Amino acid sequence: MKNARTLLSGYGMLLVLALLGAVFSGLTLTEQPATDAAAARRMVAAIRAQAPAAKRVLVAIRPTSADDLLATSLRGEIAAAGLEVADVVRGEPQALRAALEKLVAQGEHIDAVAAGERAGSWLVLREMGELFPALGQPPIVVADTVVWPVFLKADNLLNIASQIAVIAIMAIGMTMVIITGGIDLSVGSLAALAAVTAARLIRDTLGGVAASPAGMTLASTAAIAACGLLGGVSGAVITLFRVPPFIVTLAMMLVASGLAYLAAAGQSIYQIPESFVWLGRGTGLFGVPHAVTLMPALYAAAHVLMTRTTLGRALYAVGGNAEAARLSGVPVRRVLLFAYVACGLLAGLGGVILASQLKSGSPTYGAMYELYVIAAVVVGGTALAGGEGRILGTLVGALIIAVIQNGMNLVGIESYTQKVVLGLVILAAVLVDQLRRR
């Protein structure tokens, strides 16, 4: 029993995350086309074996991301083998037929066809010799398949990270608040307010669809600052008047939501530049979205703050025993104020990322986000009573929630059942926290 408690007091949720990944990997095992360089190399070797004198190779794929990867790999391997790519046809059978007609009209020839898994079965390829006698019937090499979990595909893993980025970023501030023994129910409404504020400033003040990058940055910064100000108002009321955080932040949730609807006049604001999606949808190194890159950077900074600074120790001290912390010289009011301001700022950042992802601002954004954010914090091992928790644990909690939702989507579980499962996960996390305290 003692060993179990020790495990749970550390990063035992990492084991839960790994277990969930293993379960959903097993449930989503399917036969999929191989798209890497090794698969392309095998296809080129097969072309060499079936048509030793081949020089020109036609590549036929469907318009999917997997086939695009295969085509990219094939280009490199065909060139490396000293062959020539006659054409890369990306589309449905009609597009391939049109491409073949063009080759005939130009007097071109092809010696082999490298096709994606689905494209290899098209009749226009299988009956090429009859449909286009001038081209003959060259050998057709089709991509082989591998058994691999859909859950572990790179696109799906990036999708999980992208979906949870906003929740995870907002959960950093919520972790600080809950560690101090408080709670903030306003984060979802603050995110909506930030999205609307940034979009409206861009539309009405900074040039609309012609806004410059500097203007969009200014609008986003102002929106985040406004949310930090409202977070500061919540913190001031809680510290100065000793009003329970639940009541104060519930009121602020309504205030922020109302302000968002007033600012947007109840409508979505979408007159913003296409380049505004850089933060939410843009990708960087290895195709990783910028929002996903920002997420671990913020967690690393928050981890250092909570574990290596006086302020971080003060947050834990206030949550453990506010009166004892005060008697020890900790500026309790300023520490609490910092926690709520930080929570507001991070909620505002989450709202700006939402607006960037959806290229618009709407007062409906962020609905129910406060519950998902709190769930990520609790599942990550932060005690609702305060004084205990880890920032990196919150990241694990957010990933657990994202993996559960994504995995249930992949196996075809409807949304209503997903809510039941997520509720049970949160309840289990709370029960684990209670057992750990005994």
N, C-alpha and C positions, 0 to 999 in steps of 0.2 A: 504493500500500500504506500509506503514511504517513497519507494522508487517511482511509483506512478505519479505521486504528487510532484516529485522533483522533475519528472519529465514534463508534466503539464505546466509547471512554473517557468520552464524555459520556452523553447520554441517548438512545443509539441504539435502545434497547428501545422508546422511544416510537414510533419508526417501525414496529417490529414490531407493536406494539399497534394502530396505525392500519391496517396492512396486514391484520391478522387481522379487524379490524372491517369492512374493505372486502370481504374474501373472504366472510365469513359473511353480510354484507348481501346480496351478490350471490346466494349460495346459498339465501337465504330470501325472495327476492322473491316476493310473492304478491299477488293481488287481494283487497283488504280494504275493508270498508264505511267510508266517510268519517264521522267522528263529531264533527268540530269545528263551531264556530259558522258557518263559511262553508258547510258542507254543510247545516246546519239552515236557513240563510238561503235556500239554493237550493230546499230543499223547500217552504218557506213561499211563495216566489215561484211555484213550480209550482202550489201550491194556489190562489193568487190567480188564476193564469192559467186553470186548469181550472174553478174555481168562484168567480167574482168576488163573488158575494153570500154566500160562506161566512162563518159567524160562530163555529161550534163545531167544534173539531178533536179527534179521538180519536187518541191516541198509542199504538201497539202495538209492544212490544219483547220480546225474549227476555231471560232473566235472566243476562246476561253484562256484564262490566265495560265492553266497547266500547259495547253498546246503552245502558247506563246513562249514559255520556258523551253519547251522541246525545240521549237523553231530556232531559238537563239543558240541552243546547244548544237543543233544540226549545222547551222551556218559555220560555226567554228570548226567542227569536226570534218565537214565536207571540204573546207578550205585546207585544213591540215593534211588531208589525204590527197591533195593535188587535184581535186575535182572542182567543178563549177556549179554554182546554184543557178539553174535556168530561171526559176521564179519561186517566190514564196506566196502561195495562195491562202489567204486567211478568210474564211467565210463558210457558206453552205454550198451544196452541190451546184447551185446555179452560178455562183461565183467561179467555181472551178471550171465549169463548162465554158464560161465566157473567156477565162484565161487560156484554155486549150484552143478555142477558136482563134484567139489572137496569135498564139504561137504558130498555128497552121497558116494564118494569113501572112505572117512575117517569114514563113519558110523555115522556122526554127525546128529543132529536133530535141528530143529528150531521150536519155538512155536508161533512166531508172526513176522511180518515184519513192520518196520517203514520206510516209503519211502517219498522222496521229491515229490513235486507236479507233476512234469513230470514223474519221475520214477514210481510213483504209477499207471500209465496207461499202463505200458509195459505188453505185452501179456505173457512174460516169467514169470511174477509174477502172473498174473490173471489165467494162466493155469498151475501153478506149480504142482498141484495135478496130472494132466495128463502127464506132461513132466517128472516129478520126483516122481513117486508113493511112493518112500521111505520117502519122505519129507512130503507127504500129502499136504493139502491146508490150511496153517495157515491163521489167519486173517491178513488183510493188512490195516494198518492205514496210511493215507496220510496226509501230512502237510496241515493245513488249510490256507486260504488266507486272506489278509487284503488289503484295499484300501489305497494306500500311493503314494505320488508323487515320480516319479523317480528322479526328481530334488533334493529332500531332502534326498535321500539315502546317507549313510555315504561314500560309495565308490565314488559317484559323487561329493560330497562336497570336499573330499580330492583331487579328480581329478582337480577340479576348482583351489584349492589352489596350487597344483603342477604346473599347467599350467601357472599360473600368477606369480609364485615365482621369476623367472628371471626378468621379466618386472618390477615387483614391487620393487625389490632390485635396479635395475638400475635407477628407477624413483626417488629414494631418492636423488641421486646426481643431477639429472636433476632439481628437485625442488629447490635445493640450487642455481643452476645456474640461473634459471628463476626468482627466487626471487630477485637476484641481477640485473635483467633487461637484462640478456643475454640469450643465447640458445646454445645447443651443439648438432650438427647433426652427430657427429662422434661416438656416443655410440654403435651403431650396429656394425660398423666396428671394434671398439676396442674390443667388445665381441668376434668377430671372431678371431681377432689377439691373444687374450688371450687363446682361445681354442686351436689354432694351436701351439702357443708357448709352452704351458704346455704339449701338446701331443708330440711335437717334442723333447723337453728336456727329457721327459721320455723315448722316443724311442731311441734317439741317444746318450744320455749322462748318464742316470740314471738307465740303466738296462733293458729297454723295458718291456716285459711281466713279468720279474722277479724283477721289481723295488720294493723297500721297501716302506712302508708308509712314512718314513722320506723323501725319494727321491721324492715321488709324492707330498708331502707337499712343498718341496723346489721348485719343478717345478711350482706348482700352485702359490706360493708366488712370484716367479720371473716374471711370466706372468702378475699377477696383478700389480706388481711394474712397469713393462714396460708400461702398460696402464696408470698408474698414471703419469709416466714421460711424455708421449705424451699429457696427459691432461694438465700437467704443461707447456708444450711448447705452447699449444693453449692459455692458460691463460697469458703467458708471452708476446706473440705477441699482444694479445688484450690489455693488460695493458700498455705495453711499447710503442707500435706504434699506439695505438688507432684505430686499424682496427676493423670494425664491427664483432661481434661474429659469425654472420651468415656466412660470407665469410671465416673466419679463420677455423671454425669447419667443413665447407663444404670441404675445402682443406684437413683438417686432416682426414676426412672421406675417401677421395680418397687415402691418404697416408697410412692409417692403412689397408685399404682393399688391396692395392697393396702389402704391406709388408706381409700380411697374405697369399696371393697367392704365393708370392716368397718363403716364409718359408715352405709352404706345397707343393711347386712345382705343384700347381693346383690340388692336390689329397687329399683325406681324409687320416688322420693318425690314424690308429686303433691298432697299436702294443703296447697296454698298458694293465696293469694288470686288471683282472676282479674286483679286490677290489677297483679300481679307482671310481667305481659307488657309493661308500659309501655316498658321499655328495649329489649326484643328485637323486639316487634311493633308497638309504638305508633308513630304517625306525627306529624310536625310540619308545618312550612311546606311547601306544595306536595305534601303526601302523602309526603314523604321519611321513611323510618323513623329513629327516634332513634339506633339503632345505626350507621346509615350517616352520620348527622350527626356522631356522636362520632368516627368514624374519621378524617376529614380534620383535625379539631381536634387529635387526638393526634399525627398526622403533622406538623402544623405546629409543635407544641410540640417534638417530637423533632428536627425539622429545625433549629430554632433552637438547641437544646441541642448538637447535633453540629457545627454550623457557626459558632456565635457565642459559645461559652463555653469556658473553660479545661478543664472536664471533658470536653467533646467532643473537644478537641484531644488530651487525655491518652488517651482511648480509642483514637484512631488511632495515637498514639505507642507505646502498649503493644503493639498489634497489629503494628506495623511492626518494632519491635525492643525487646523488653521490657527487656533489659539496658541498652541505650543510654538508654532512657527513665528507668530507675532512676538511672543515673549523672547524668542531667540534672536530677534532683530530682523526678521524677514519682512519686507514691506508688502504685506498681504494684499492691500488694495491695488497697488501698482502691478503686482504679479497677476492678479485676477483680471485687471484691465488689459494687460498685455495679451492674455489668453483669448479674450473675447475679440480684441482688435485683430489678432492674428487669424482667428477663425473667420471673421468677416472678410478680411483681405483674401484669404484662400478661397472662400466661397465666391467672391467676386472674380477671382482668376478662373475658377471653374466655369462661371457664367460666360466669361469672355471666350473660353475655349469652346463652350457649347455654341455660342454665336458664330464662331469661326467654322466649326464643323458643319453647321446647318446654313451658313451664309445668310443669317437673318437674326433679328432679335424679336422675341415674343414673350409676353407675360405668362404664357403657359409653360415655359421652360422650367425645369427644376422641380416639377411636381413629384412629390413623394421622395425626393432625393434625401431629405433629412433622415428618413427612416433607413434608407440604404447606407447612408454615411454612418449613422449610429450603429447599424448592424455590422459594418466592416470593423469598426472600433471594438465592439463587444466580441465578435468572433475572433478578432486578433488578440484577445486576452487582456484588454484594459478593463479594470474593475469599475463598475458603475458607481461604487461607493467612493472612488477617488484614491489617489495616492499610489496607484500601482498600474503599470502598463508599459508597453514599449512601442515606439514609433514604427520600427520594422515589423513588429507583430501586426500592426494595423495594415501594413502593405500586404502581409500574408492573408489577413482576414478579407481584404478587398479582392484578392486573387481567388480565394476560396469561393466567394459569392459569384464572381464572374465565371469561374470554371463550372460551378453547379448550373448556372443559367445557360451557359453555352452548351454544356454537355446534354442537358435536358432538351434543348432545342435540336441538337443533332440527332437524338434518338426519338424525336417526335412527340415529346410530352407537351400537352397543351398548357397555356399560360395559367389557367386556374390551378392546376395541380402544381405548377412551379411555385406559386405563391404559398401553397400549403407546405411544400418541402422547405422553402426558404424560411418560413415561420418556425418550422421545427428545428432547423439548423440554429437559428437565433436562440430559441429556447434551450437547446442543448448546450450552447456556448455559455449561457447564463448559469445553467445547472453545474457545468464543469467549474465555473468560477466559484460557485458556492461550495462545491465539494473541496476545491483546492484550499479554501479558507478554513476548513475544519481542522 
